[in-house]
Amino acid sequence: MQSEFKDPFNALYLLVFVLLLLLPTLPATLSWLKVAGIIPYY
């Protein structure tokens, strides 16, 4: 387990994998933030 955290390439791969998983929810997340008033309307 510790060797995975020591390898920067595995950490980068994990980060990209998480971003790809969150990518489809990006429009819904932005819409929710606008409704919540966190992001102002343009």
mmCIF file of the N, C-alpha and C atoms, coordinates in Angstrom:
data_MODEL
# 
_entry.id   MODEL 
# 
loop_
_atom_site.group_PDB 
_atom_site.id 
_atom_site.type_symbol 
_atom_site.label_atom_id 
_atom_site.label_alt_id 
_atom_site.label_comp_id 
_atom_site.label_asym_id 
_atom_site.label_entity_id 
_atom_site.label_seq_id 
_atom_site.pdbx_PDB_ins_code 
_atom_site.Cartn_x 
_atom_site.Cartn_y 
_atom_site.Cartn_z 
_atom_site.occupancy 
_atom_site.B_iso_or_equiv 
_atom_site.pdbx_formal_charge 
_atom_site.auth_seq_id 
_atom_site.auth_comp_id 
_atom_site.auth_asym_id 
_atom_site.auth_atom_id 
_atom_site.pdbx_PDB_model_num 
ATOM 1   N N  . MET A 1 1  ? 0.828   -1.203 0.000   1.00 0.00 ? 1  MET A N  1 
ATOM 2   C CA . MET A 1 1  ? 0.000   0.000  0.000   1.00 0.00 ? 1  MET A CA 1 
ATOM 3   C C  . MET A 1 1  ? 0.868   1.262  0.000   1.00 0.00 ? 1  MET A C  1 
ATOM 4   N N  . GLN A 1 2  ? 1.929   1.255  0.799   1.00 0.00 ? 2  GLN A N  1 
ATOM 5   C CA . GLN A 1 2  ? 2.758   2.461  0.911   1.00 0.00 ? 2  GLN A CA 1 
ATOM 6   C C  . GLN A 1 2  ? 3.525   2.741  -0.380  1.00 0.00 ? 2  GLN A C  1 
ATOM 7   N N  . SER A 1 3  ? 3.894   1.696  -1.112  1.00 0.00 ? 3  SER A N  1 
ATOM 8   C CA . SER A 1 3  ? 4.652   1.900  -2.345  1.00 0.00 ? 3  SER A CA 1 
ATOM 9   C C  . SER A 1 3  ? 3.814   2.635  -3.387  1.00 0.00 ? 3  SER A C  1 
ATOM 10  N N  . GLU A 1 4  ? 2.484   2.475  -3.330  1.00 0.00 ? 4  GLU A N  1 
ATOM 11  C CA . GLU A 1 4  ? 1.623   3.167  -4.289  1.00 0.00 ? 4  GLU A CA 1 
ATOM 12  C C  . GLU A 1 4  ? 1.659   4.673  -4.069  1.00 0.00 ? 4  GLU A C  1 
ATOM 13  N N  . PHE A 1 5  ? 1.726   5.094  -2.818  1.00 0.00 ? 5  PHE A N  1 
ATOM 14  C CA . PHE A 1 5  ? 1.743   6.521  -2.512  1.00 0.00 ? 5  PHE A CA 1 
ATOM 15  C C  . PHE A 1 5  ? 3.114   7.128  -2.809  1.00 0.00 ? 5  PHE A C  1 
ATOM 16  N N  . LYS A 1 6  ? 4.151   6.303  -2.786  1.00 0.00 ? 6  LYS A N  1 
ATOM 17  C CA . LYS A 1 6  ? 5.492   6.820  -3.070  1.00 0.00 ? 6  LYS A CA 1 
ATOM 18  C C  . LYS A 1 6  ? 5.707   7.024  -4.565  1.00 0.00 ? 6  LYS A C  1 
ATOM 19  N N  . ASP A 1 7  ? 4.921   6.362  -5.387  1.00 0.00 ? 7  ASP A N  1 
ATOM 20  C CA . ASP A 1 7  ? 5.079   6.468  -6.836  1.00 0.00 ? 7  ASP A CA 1 
ATOM 21  C C  . ASP A 1 7  ? 4.196   7.595  -7.364  1.00 0.00 ? 7  ASP A C  1 
ATOM 22  N N  . PRO A 1 8  ? 4.789   8.683  -7.871  1.00 0.00 ? 8  PRO A N  1 
ATOM 23  C CA . PRO A 1 8  ? 3.984   9.826  -8.327  1.00 0.00 ? 8  PRO A CA 1 
ATOM 24  C C  . PRO A 1 8  ? 3.127   9.488  -9.535  1.00 0.00 ? 8  PRO A C  1 
ATOM 25  N N  . PHE A 1 9  ? 3.562   8.526  -10.357 1.00 0.00 ? 9  PHE A N  1 
ATOM 26  C CA . PHE A 1 9  ? 2.796   8.171  -11.547 1.00 0.00 ? 9  PHE A CA 1 
ATOM 27  C C  . PHE A 1 9  ? 1.480   7.493  -11.167 1.00 0.00 ? 9  PHE A C  1 
ATOM 28  N N  . ASN A 1 10 ? 1.500   6.670  -10.125 1.00 0.00 ? 10 ASN A N  1 
ATOM 29  C CA . ASN A 1 10 ? 0.265   6.038  -9.671  1.00 0.00 ? 10 ASN A CA 1 
ATOM 30  C C  . ASN A 1 10 ? -0.682  7.076  -9.097  1.00 0.00 ? 10 ASN A C  1 
ATOM 31  N N  . ALA A 1 11 ? -0.159  8.067  -8.392  1.00 0.00 ? 11 ALA A N  1 
ATOM 32  C CA . ALA A 1 11 ? -0.998  9.125  -7.827  1.00 0.00 ? 11 ALA A CA 1 
ATOM 33  C C  . ALA A 1 11 ? -1.618  9.947  -8.949  1.00 0.00 ? 11 ALA A C  1 
ATOM 34  N N  . LEU A 1 12 ? -0.825  10.234 -9.988  1.00 0.00 ? 12 LEU A N  1 
ATOM 35  C CA . LEU A 1 12 ? -1.339  11.008 -11.124 1.00 0.00 ? 12 LEU A CA 1 
ATOM 36  C C  . LEU A 1 12 ? -2.406  10.213 -11.862 1.00 0.00 ? 12 LEU A C  1 
ATOM 37  N N  . TYR A 1 13 ? -2.179  8.914  -12.030 1.00 0.00 ? 13 TYR A N  1 
ATOM 38  C CA . TYR A 1 13 ? -3.156  8.059  -12.698 1.00 0.00 ? 13 TYR A CA 1 
ATOM 39  C C  . TYR A 1 13 ? -4.461  8.022  -11.903 1.00 0.00 ? 13 TYR A C  1 
ATOM 40  N N  . LEU A 1 14 ? -4.356  7.942  -10.583 1.00 0.00 ? 14 LEU A N  1 
ATOM 41  C CA . LEU A 1 14 ? -5.542  7.925  -9.732  1.00 0.00 ? 14 LEU A CA 1 
ATOM 42  C C  . LEU A 1 14 ? -6.288  9.247  -9.838  1.00 0.00 ? 14 LEU A C  1 
ATOM 43  N N  . LEU A 1 15 ? -5.552  10.371 -9.868  1.00 0.00 ? 15 LEU A N  1 
ATOM 44  C CA . LEU A 1 15 ? -6.174  11.684 -9.974  1.00 0.00 ? 15 LEU A CA 1 
ATOM 45  C C  . LEU A 1 15 ? -6.927  11.828 -11.291 1.00 0.00 ? 15 LEU A C  1 
ATOM 46  N N  . VAL A 1 16 ? -6.293  11.396 -12.396 1.00 0.00 ? 16 VAL A N  1 
ATOM 47  C CA . VAL A 1 16 ? -6.943  11.468 -13.712 1.00 0.00 ? 16 VAL A CA 1 
ATOM 48  C C  . VAL A 1 16 ? -8.180  10.578 -13.737 1.00 0.00 ? 16 VAL A C  1 
ATOM 49  N N  . PHE A 1 17 ? -8.087  9.414  -13.128 1.00 0.00 ? 17 PHE A N  1 
ATOM 50  C CA . PHE A 1 17 ? -9.215  8.478  -13.094 1.00 0.00 ? 17 PHE A CA 1 
ATOM 51  C C  . PHE A 1 17 ? -10.404 9.094  -12.351 1.00 0.00 ? 17 PHE A C  1 
ATOM 52  N N  . VAL A 1 18 ? -10.137 9.754  -11.222 1.00 0.00 ? 18 VAL A N  1 
ATOM 53  C CA . VAL A 1 18 ? -11.204 10.394 -10.449 1.00 0.00 ? 18 VAL A CA 1 
ATOM 54  C C  . VAL A 1 18 ? -11.806 11.549 -11.243 1.00 0.00 ? 18 VAL A C  1 
ATOM 55  N N  . LEU A 1 19 ? -10.964 12.327 -11.928 1.00 0.00 ? 19 LEU A N  1 
ATOM 56  C CA . LEU A 1 19 ? -11.472 13.448 -12.726 1.00 0.00 ? 19 LEU A CA 1 
ATOM 57  C C  . LEU A 1 19 ? -12.362 12.941 -13.854 1.00 0.00 ? 19 LEU A C  1 
ATOM 58  N N  . LEU A 1 20 ? -11.982 11.825 -14.476 1.00 0.00 ? 20 LEU A N  1 
ATOM 59  C CA . LEU A 1 20 ? -12.801 11.266 -15.551 1.00 0.00 ? 20 LEU A CA 1 
ATOM 60  C C  . LEU A 1 20 ? -14.143 10.762 -15.004 1.00 0.00 ? 20 LEU A C  1 
ATOM 61  N N  . LEU A 1 21 ? -14.132 10.270 -13.761 1.00 0.00 ? 21 LEU A N  1 
ATOM 62  C CA . LEU A 1 21 ? -15.384 9.810  -13.169 1.00 0.00 ? 21 LEU A CA 1 
ATOM 63  C C  . LEU A 1 21 ? -16.296 10.990 -12.839 1.00 0.00 ? 21 LEU A C  1 
ATOM 64  N N  . LEU A 1 22 ? -15.701 12.125 -12.445 1.00 0.00 ? 22 LEU A N  1 
ATOM 65  C CA . LEU A 1 22 ? -16.494 13.288 -12.055 1.00 0.00 ? 22 LEU A CA 1 
ATOM 66  C C  . LEU A 1 22 ? -16.907 14.127 -13.253 1.00 0.00 ? 22 LEU A C  1 
ATOM 67  N N  . LEU A 1 23 ? -16.271 13.917 -14.407 1.00 0.00 ? 23 LEU A N  1 
ATOM 68  C CA . LEU A 1 23 ? -16.533 14.746 -15.585 1.00 0.00 ? 23 LEU A CA 1 
ATOM 69  C C  . LEU A 1 23 ? -18.001 14.728 -16.013 1.00 0.00 ? 23 LEU A C  1 
ATOM 70  N N  . PRO A 1 24 ? -18.693 13.582 -16.059 1.00 0.00 ? 24 PRO A N  1 
ATOM 71  C CA . PRO A 1 24 ? -20.110 13.595 -16.476 1.00 0.00 ? 24 PRO A CA 1 
ATOM 72  C C  . PRO A 1 24 ? -21.013 14.378 -15.523 1.00 0.00 ? 24 PRO A C  1 
ATOM 73  N N  . THR A 1 25 ? -20.604 14.547 -14.268 1.00 0.00 ? 25 THR A N  1 
ATOM 74  C CA . THR A 1 25 ? -21.451 15.240 -13.300 1.00 0.00 ? 25 THR A CA 1 
ATOM 75  C C  . THR A 1 25 ? -21.141 16.730 -13.240 1.00 0.00 ? 25 THR A C  1 
ATOM 76  N N  . LEU A 1 26 ? -20.200 17.188 -14.083 1.00 0.00 ? 26 LEU A N  1 
ATOM 77  C CA . LEU A 1 26 ? -19.793 18.595 -14.026 1.00 0.00 ? 26 LEU A CA 1 
ATOM 78  C C  . LEU A 1 26 ? -20.932 19.561 -14.346 1.00 0.00 ? 26 LEU A C  1 
ATOM 79  N N  . PRO A 1 27 ? -21.694 19.381 -15.422 1.00 0.00 ? 27 PRO A N  1 
ATOM 80  C CA . PRO A 1 27 ? -22.800 20.312 -15.706 1.00 0.00 ? 27 PRO A CA 1 
ATOM 81  C C  . PRO A 1 27 ? -23.835 20.351 -14.580 1.00 0.00 ? 27 PRO A C  1 
ATOM 82  N N  . ALA A 1 28 ? -24.176 19.204 -14.028 1.00 0.00 ? 28 ALA A N  1 
ATOM 83  C CA . ALA A 1 28 ? -25.146 19.164 -12.940 1.00 0.00 ? 28 ALA A CA 1 
ATOM 84  C C  . ALA A 1 28 ? -24.596 19.860 -11.698 1.00 0.00 ? 28 ALA A C  1 
ATOM 85  N N  . THR A 1 29 ? -23.291 19.685 -11.449 1.00 0.00 ? 29 THR A N  1 
ATOM 86  C CA . THR A 1 29 ? -22.676 20.332 -10.296 1.00 0.00 ? 29 THR A CA 1 
ATOM 87  C C  . THR A 1 29 ? -22.675 21.843 -10.453 1.00 0.00 ? 29 THR A C  1 
ATOM 88  N N  . LEU A 1 30 ? -22.347 22.328 -11.654 1.00 0.00 ? 30 LEU A N  1 
ATOM 89  C CA . LEU A 1 30 ? -22.348 23.764 -11.901 1.00 0.00 ? 30 LEU A CA 1 
ATOM 90  C C  . LEU A 1 30 ? -23.754 24.332 -11.770 1.00 0.00 ? 30 LEU A C  1 
ATOM 91  N N  . SER A 1 31 ? -24.748 23.610 -12.282 1.00 0.00 ? 31 SER A N  1 
ATOM 92  C CA . SER A 1 31 ? -26.129 24.073 -12.175 1.00 0.00 ? 31 SER A CA 1 
ATOM 93  C C  . SER A 1 31 ? -26.554 24.143 -10.710 1.00 0.00 ? 31 SER A C  1 
ATOM 94  N N  . TRP A 1 32 ? -26.158 23.160 -9.913  1.00 0.00 ? 32 TRP A N  1 
ATOM 95  C CA . TRP A 1 32 ? -26.525 23.151 -8.502  1.00 0.00 ? 32 TRP A CA 1 
ATOM 96  C C  . TRP A 1 32 ? -25.859 24.304 -7.760  1.00 0.00 ? 32 TRP A C  1 
ATOM 97  N N  . LEU A 1 33 ? -24.599 24.595 -8.121  1.00 0.00 ? 33 LEU A N  1 
ATOM 98  C CA . LEU A 1 33 ? -23.897 25.713 -7.479  1.00 0.00 ? 33 LEU A CA 1 
ATOM 99  C C  . LEU A 1 33 ? -24.563 27.039 -7.830  1.00 0.00 ? 33 LEU A C  1 
ATOM 100 N N  . LYS A 1 34 ? -25.046 27.170 -9.066  1.00 0.00 ? 34 LYS A N  1 
ATOM 101 C CA . LYS A 1 34 ? -25.744 28.396 -9.459  1.00 0.00 ? 34 LYS A CA 1 
ATOM 102 C C  . LYS A 1 34 ? -27.052 28.534 -8.691  1.00 0.00 ? 34 LYS A C  1 
ATOM 103 N N  . VAL A 1 35 ? -27.772 27.424 -8.542  1.00 0.00 ? 35 VAL A N  1 
ATOM 104 C CA . VAL A 1 35 ? -29.028 27.450 -7.799  1.00 0.00 ? 35 VAL A CA 1 
ATOM 105 C C  . VAL A 1 35 ? -28.766 27.801 -6.332  1.00 0.00 ? 35 VAL A C  1 
ATOM 106 N N  . ALA A 1 36 ? -27.664 27.282 -5.802  1.00 0.00 ? 36 ALA A N  1 
ATOM 107 C CA . ALA A 1 36 ? -27.327 27.540 -4.399  1.00 0.00 ? 36 ALA A CA 1 
ATOM 108 C C  . ALA A 1 36 ? -26.818 28.965 -4.207  1.00 0.00 ? 36 ALA A C  1 
ATOM 109 N N  . GLY A 1 37 ? -26.469 29.657 -5.312  1.00 0.00 ? 37 GLY A N  1 
ATOM 110 C CA . GLY A 1 37 ? -26.011 31.028 -5.212  1.00 0.00 ? 37 GLY A CA 1 
ATOM 111 C C  . GLY A 1 37 ? -24.528 31.160 -4.979  1.00 0.00 ? 37 GLY A C  1 
ATOM 112 N N  . ILE A 1 38 ? -23.783 30.049 -5.055  1.00 0.00 ? 38 ILE A N  1 
ATOM 113 C CA . ILE A 1 38 ? -22.339 30.114 -4.847  1.00 0.00 ? 38 ILE A CA 1 
ATOM 114 C C  . ILE A 1 38 ? -21.654 30.749 -6.044  1.00 0.00 ? 38 ILE A C  1 
ATOM 115 N N  . ILE A 1 39 ? -22.118 30.389 -7.248  1.00 0.00 ? 39 ILE A N  1 
ATOM 116 C CA . ILE A 1 39 ? -21.577 30.972 -8.473  1.00 0.00 ? 39 ILE A CA 1 
ATOM 117 C C  . ILE A 1 39 ? -22.594 31.962 -9.028  1.00 0.00 ? 39 ILE A C  1 
ATOM 118 N N  . PRO A 1 40 ? -22.207 33.221 -9.228  1.00 0.00 ? 40 PRO A N  1 
ATOM 119 C CA . PRO A 1 40 ? -23.169 34.213 -9.761  1.00 0.00 ? 40 PRO A CA 1 
ATOM 120 C C  . PRO A 1 40 ? -23.507 33.936 -11.212 1.00 0.00 ? 40 PRO A C  1 
ATOM 121 N N  . TYR A 1 41 ? -24.711 34.307 -11.593 1.00 0.00 ? 41 TYR A N  1 
ATOM 122 C CA . TYR A 1 41 ? -25.120 34.143 -12.979 1.00 0.00 ? 41 TYR A CA 1 
ATOM 123 C C  . TYR A 1 41 ? -24.405 35.166 -13.843 1.00 0.00 ? 41 TYR A C  1 
ATOM 124 N N  . TYR A 1 42 ? -24.049 34.752 -15.058 1.00 0.00 ? 42 TYR A N  1 
ATOM 125 C CA . TYR A 1 42 ? -23.390 35.660 -15.989 1.00 0.00 ? 42 TYR A CA 1 
ATOM 126 C C  . TYR A 1 42 ? -24.330 35.988 -17.133 1.00 0.00 ? 42 TYR A C  1 
# 
